[in-house]
Amino acid sequence: MNFPDFQRIIIQASEQSLKRIFLLNPLTIHKKGTKAKAVFALVLVCFFWGTTWIAAKEGVRYIHPLYMSAIRQLLGGTCFVLFFIYRGQRWPAAKEWQTILVLSFLNFLLSNGLSTWGLKYISSGLGAIMGAIFPLWLVIIGLFAGGNRMPVKAIIGMILGFGGVCIVFYEHLYDFKIPEFKLGILLSLAATWSWAFGTLYTKKHAAGFNPYFSLGLQMVISSVALIIFSIATGIAVPLTAIPWQAWAAIGYLVIFGSIIAFISYLYALQRLPTEQVSVYAYVNPIVAILLGAAIFSEKLTVFIGIGGVVTLLGVYLVNRAFKAIPPPEQPEPEGI
């Protein structure tokens, strides 16, 4: 091969690389094809749902986490409900409201509320990693409930997943002597259990109606319950007494975490393979860990890095072994 031919190959390769780089340019994305827009939407999901852990961590510095979750869910859920009412979506039938109430309790009142509460005592990175292991509970619950045989790949994934969590917490062993840290871990763990039960319940009972309209209703219902609980327990404060930092965190969670990211998720889910869209579950903890280190100076150690990668690899193998298990239909506790 002579030099001109070699030079031409290099130039062509460079042009192709540049095209791939500029494919997701936000300024020109409206001119691209449907697949490019769907990939761009998936990038937004991966980023914004990862940042929700950071925003929630900032918000719980100023008001009680459950009260903050109540306000966030009320605002976000109202936006979704009004949107679907405007689109003429039918209201759930009488028999469907029982399912919606159960999912309100599992997915938002418990899962979202507890995961947000846990962030008051642990780092956003640890919270995100804890939230990412919920598929492992899906498998365990499924085994006890149905007695199905576990594939070898799932067994390996389970071992890697929980092994990765052990690596992450290796340097936090002494922290478990601190009551607040222990409480944060228990709250986050309980949130993943609730999310797993909610996912299985959704798969079994919520297939007959619009799950996205249902999510808005679940947010509103759970927010009302949390507001009543907050007032009854005295953790609620007047809206005028909430500092601007907390309102900024809530606003970010509603606009970017609930509305923009969720619309992007739906758009990507409708135009890309489900397995490709589910990659957000593995990217979110990475975004949370990196931003937590940059913004809050949270520890970014070798144990967290290696343990996080091993955990996500285990979760990936479990998901590959059980393709029938769908990814979560909403953020958190992922995005929380």
C-alpha positions in Angstrom: 0.0 0.0 0.0 1.5 3.4 -1.0 1.3 6.5 1.0 -1.6 8.2 -0.9 -3.8 5.1 -0.4 -2.9 5.0 3.3 -3.6 8.7 3.6 -7.0 8.3 1.9 -8.0 5.5 4.3 -7.0 7.6 7.3 -9.1 10.5 6.0 -12.1 8.3 5.4 -11.8 6.7 8.9 -11.6 10.2 10.4 -14.7 11.4 8.5 -16.7 8.4 9.7 -15.5 9.0 13.3 -16.5 12.6 13.2 -19.9 11.7 11.8 -20.5 9.3 14.8 -19.4 12.1 17.2 -21.7 14.7 15.7 -24.5 12.2 15.4 -25.8 13.2 18.8 -25.1 16.9 18.6 -28.0 18.5 20.5 -28.0 21.5 18.0 -28.6 19.3 15.0 -30.4 16.3 16.5 -33.8 17.5 15.1 -32.4 16.9 11.6 -31.4 13.3 12.3 -33.3 10.1 11.8 -35.6 8.4 14.2 -32.9 6.0 15.5 -30.4 8.8 16.2 -33.1 10.7 18.1 -33.9 7.6 20.1 -30.2 7.0 21.0 -30.0 10.7 22.0 -33.1 10.2 24.2 -31.4 7.2 25.8 -28.3 9.3 26.5 -30.5 11.9 28.3 -32.1 9.1 30.4 -28.6 7.7 31.3 -27.4 11.1 32.4 -30.5 12.7 34.1 -31.6 9.7 36.0 -28.0 9.4 37.3 -28.1 13.0 38.4 -31.3 12.5 40.4 -29.3 10.9 43.1 -27.2 14.0 43.4 -30.2 16.3 43.4 -32.0 14.2 46.0 -28.8 14.2 48.2 -28.7 18.0 48.0 -32.4 18.4 48.8 -32.4 16.2 52.0 -29.8 18.5 53.5 -32.5 21.1 54.1 -35.9 19.3 54.5 -37.0 15.8 55.6 -36.6 13.3 52.8 -40.2 12.0 53.0 -41.6 15.5 52.9 -39.4 16.3 49.9 -40.5 13.1 48.2 -44.1 14.1 48.8 -43.7 17.5 47.1 -41.7 16.1 44.2 -44.2 13.3 43.5 -47.2 15.6 43.8 -45.7 18.0 41.2 -44.4 15.4 38.9 -47.5 13.2 39.1 -49.8 16.1 38.5 -47.9 16.9 35.3 -48.3 13.4 34.0 -52.0 13.1 35.0 -52.9 16.4 33.4 -51.0 15.4 30.2 -52.9 12.1 29.8 -56.2 13.8 30.6 -55.4 16.3 27.9 -54.7 13.4 25.5 -58.0 11.9 26.3 -56.7 8.8 28.1 -59.4 6.8 29.7 -59.5 6.6 33.5 -58.8 3.2 35.0 -61.7 0.9 35.6 -63.0 0.3 39.1 -61.2 -3.1 39.4 -57.9 -1.5 38.3 -57.7 1.0 41.2 -56.8 -1.7 43.7 -53.7 -2.4 41.6 -52.8 1.3 41.3 -53.2 1.7 45.1 -50.9 -1.3 45.8 -48.3 0.0 43.3 -48.5 3.5 44.8 -47.6 2.0 48.2 -44.8 -0.2 46.8 -43.2 1.9 44.1 -43.4 5.4 45.5 -44.5 5.6 49.1 -42.0 2.9 50.1 -39.4 2.5 47.3 -38.9 6.2 46.3 -39.6 7.5 49.8 -37.2 5.1 51.6 -34.4 5.4 49.0 -34.6 9.2 49.3 -34.6 9.0 53.1 -31.5 6.7 52.9 -29.5 9.4 51.1 -29.6 11.5 54.2 -27.2 9.1 55.8 -25.2 7.6 53.0 -23.5 9.0 49.9 -25.3 9.4 46.6 -22.9 6.9 45.0 -23.7 4.2 47.5 -27.4 4.9 47.2 -27.2 4.4 43.4 -25.3 1.2 43.7 -27.8 -0.1 46.3 -30.6 0.8 43.9 -29.0 -1.0 41.0 -29.1 -4.4 42.7 -32.9 -4.7 42.7 -32.9 -7.2 39.7 -31.1 -9.7 42.0 -34.1 -9.6 44.4 -36.4 -10.2 41.5 -34.6 -13.5 40.8 -34.7 -14.6 44.5 -38.3 -13.7 44.9 -39.2 -15.5 41.7 -37.4 -18.6 42.9 -39.2 -18.7 46.2 -42.5 -17.9 44.6 -42.4 -20.2 41.6 -39.6 -22.7 42.4 -38.1 -22.2 38.9 -34.6 -23.5 38.2 -32.0 -20.9 38.1 -29.8 -20.7 34.9 -26.0 -21.0 35.4 -25.5 -17.5 34.1 -27.9 -16.2 36.7 -26.1 -18.0 39.5 -22.8 -16.4 38.4 -24.5 -13.0 38.2 -25.9 -13.4 41.7 -22.5 -14.3 43.1 -20.9 -11.4 41.2 -23.6 -8.9 42.2 -23.5 -9.6 45.9 -19.8 -10.0 45.8 -19.4 -6.6 44.3 -21.6 -5.1 47.0 -19.2 -6.7 49.6 -16.2 -5.1 47.8 -17.9 -1.7 47.9 -18.6 -2.0 51.6 -15.3 -3.5 52.6 -13.9 -0.1 53.6 -17.2 0.8 55.2 -17.2 -2.0 57.7 -16.4 0.3 60.6 -19.1 2.7 59.4 -21.7 0.1 60.3 -21.0 0.9 63.9 -22.5 4.3 63.2 -26.3 4.1 63.7 -27.0 6.7 61.0 -25.0 4.9 58.4 -26.6 1.6 59.3 -30.0 3.2 59.0 -29.2 4.6 55.6 -28.2 1.2 54.3 -31.3 -0.5 55.7 -33.6 2.1 54.2 -31.9 1.7 50.8 -32.1 -2.0 51.0 -35.8 -2.0 52.0 -36.4 0.4 49.0 -34.9 -2.2 46.6 -37.1 -5.0 48.1 -40.2 -2.8 47.6 -39.2 -1.9 44.1 -38.7 -5.6 43.2 -42.1 -6.6 44.6 -43.7 -3.6 42.8 -42.1 -4.7 39.5 -43.3 -8.3 39.9 -46.8 -7.0 40.9 -46.9 -4.7 37.8 -46.0 -7.6 35.5 -48.8 -9.8 37.0 -51.6 -7.3 37.5 -51.0 -4.1 35.5 -50.9 -5.4 32.0 -54.4 -4.4 31.1 -54.2 -0.6 31.3 -51.9 2.3 30.4 -48.9 1.9 32.8 -47.6 5.4 32.2 -50.9 7.1 33.1 -51.0 4.8 36.1 -47.5 6.0 37.1 -48.8 9.6 37.3 -51.7 8.5 39.4 -49.4 6.5 41.7 -47.3 9.5 42.2 -50.2 11.7 43.2 -51.8 9.1 45.5 -48.5 8.4 47.3 -47.7 12.1 47.6 -51.0 12.7 49.4 -50.3 9.8 51.8 -46.8 11.2 52.4 -48.1 14.7 53.0 -50.6 13.5 55.5 -47.9 11.4 57.2 -45.5 14.4 57.2 -48.1 16.7 58.8 -49.1 14.0 61.4 -45.5 13.4 62.5 -44.5 17.0 62.4 -41.7 16.7 59.8 -43.6 19.0 57.4 -42.8 22.7 57.3 -44.6 25.6 55.7 -43.8 25.9 52.0 -42.5 29.4 52.6 -40.0 28.0 55.1 -38.4 25.7 52.6 -35.1 27.1 51.6 -34.4 27.9 47.9 -31.7 25.1 47.7 -34.4 22.5 48.5 -36.8 24.0 46.0 -34.0 24.0 43.4 -33.4 20.3 44.1 -37.1 19.5 43.9 -37.5 21.5 40.7 -34.6 19.6 39.1 -36.0 16.3 40.1 -39.4 17.2 38.7 -38.3 18.8 35.4 -35.3 16.7 34.5 -35.7 13.6 36.6 -39.5 13.0 36.1 -40.6 14.9 33.0 -37.7 15.2 30.5 -36.0 11.9 31.4 -39.2 10.0 31.5 -40.4 11.3 28.2 -37.0 10.5 26.7 -37.3 7.0 28.3 -40.7 6.4 26.6 -39.4 7.7 23.3 -36.3 5.4 23.4 -38.3 2.4 24.6 -40.7 2.7 21.7 -37.9 2.9 19.1 -35.0 0.8 20.4 -34.7 -2.8 21.6 -35.6 -3.2 25.3 -32.2 -4.7 26.1 -30.5 -1.6 24.6 -32.7 0.8 26.6 -32.1 -1.1 29.8 -28.4 0.0 29.7 -29.4 3.1 31.6 -29.6 0.9 34.8 -25.9 0.3 34.5 -24.9 3.8 33.6 -26.9 5.7 36.3 -24.7 4.5 39.3 -21.6 5.5 37.4 -22.9 9.0 36.8 -24.0 9.3 40.4 -20.6 8.1 41.7 -18.6 10.4 39.5 -20.8 13.5 40.1 -21.0 12.7 43.9 -17.2 12.8 44.0 -17.0 16.0 42.0 -19.8 17.9 43.7 -19.9 16.6 47.3 -16.3 15.4 47.5 -17.6 11.9 48.2 -14.9 9.2 48.4 -14.0 7.7 45.0 -11.8 4.7 46.0 -10.6 1.6 44.3 -13.0 -0.5 46.3 -16.0 1.6 45.1 -14.8 1.5 41.5 -14.0 -2.2 41.4 -17.0 -3.2 43.5 -19.4 -1.1 41.4 -18.2 -2.6 38.2 -18.5 -6.2 39.6 -22.0 -5.4 40.9 -23.2 -4.1 37.6 -21.7 -7.0 35.7 -23.5 -9.4 38.0 -26.8 -7.5 37.5 -26.2 -7.6 33.7 -25.7 -11.3 33.7 -28.9 -11.8 35.7 -30.8 -9.7 33.3 -29.4 -11.6 30.4 -30.4 -14.9 32.0 -33.9 -13.7 32.7 -34.9 -11.7 29.6 -38.5 -12.0 30.6 -38.0 -9.7 33.5 -38.7 -6.2 32.2 -36.7 -3.2 33.2 -38.3 -0.7 35.6 -41.0 1.5 34.1 -39.7 4.7 35.9 -36.7 6.4 37.6 -35.3 5.6 40.7 -34.6 3.9 42.7 -32.7 4.9 40.0 -33.0 6.9 39.3 -35.0 8.1 42.2 
